[in-house]
């Protein structure tokens, strides 16, 4: 069916079709480059967000330590227990932060390696397809050159051998048969190339969709990380509130103890 379809086109139309397919391959290559640039930008944004979160956590930790030193002057015994609990909590938060950073770096590295591998495979397949097209073009040119030579030979035979018309007819029939076979082979090869290009385009479209889904997953992970950091900050504020309550209780105890002494 493909041979019948291609028989409807002339050689110039087939060449135009090949040129359009090359243009399509060029556009697909450009899309791949744009995806690589987007991946680099996403990695930079993730690194900036991680630095901001780390700076905010350090500011909160420094403020908590200052408040802890002020409370040490008033309630030494109670503050010693609270200090130990805070150290354990801060160490746990720091460990969780480091684990999250390592996990994100590992996942990003795996995703980038996978994308690079898929891009390299796509480029290699495209180069192989171009090589096949060039080989087919070369074979076609050789066949056309052969046909021209046979035509010249035919003209010479017609001029010099007028008495061998029967042999000339046989040769002409044989030549036509060979031309039909050559054209049929060319159409079959071109049909195969068109099918391969369509498969490559479909696969690239599928890969682009999968990469978009990976970007969405990274955005969700980023949102989850922000929520976890907010939860940690809420827990720290709760700890600070407990410290303030203890301080207020200590002040009340001190005031109650100082009142009988004055009397």
Secondary structure, DSSP 8 states (H G I E B T S, - for coil): -HHHHHHTS-HHHHHHHHHHHHHHHHHHHHHHHHHHHHHHHHHHHHHHHHHHHHHHHHHHHHHHHHHHHHHHTT-HHHHHHHHHHHHHHHHHHHHHHHHHHHHHHHHHHHHHHHHHHHHHHHHHHHHHHHHHHHHHHHHHHHHHHHHHHHHHHHHHHHHH-TT-HHHHHHHHHHHHHHHHHHHHHHHHHHHHHHHHHHHHHHHHHHHHHHHHHHHHHHHHHHHHHHHHHHHHHHHHHHHHHHHHHHHHHHHHHHHHHHHHHH-
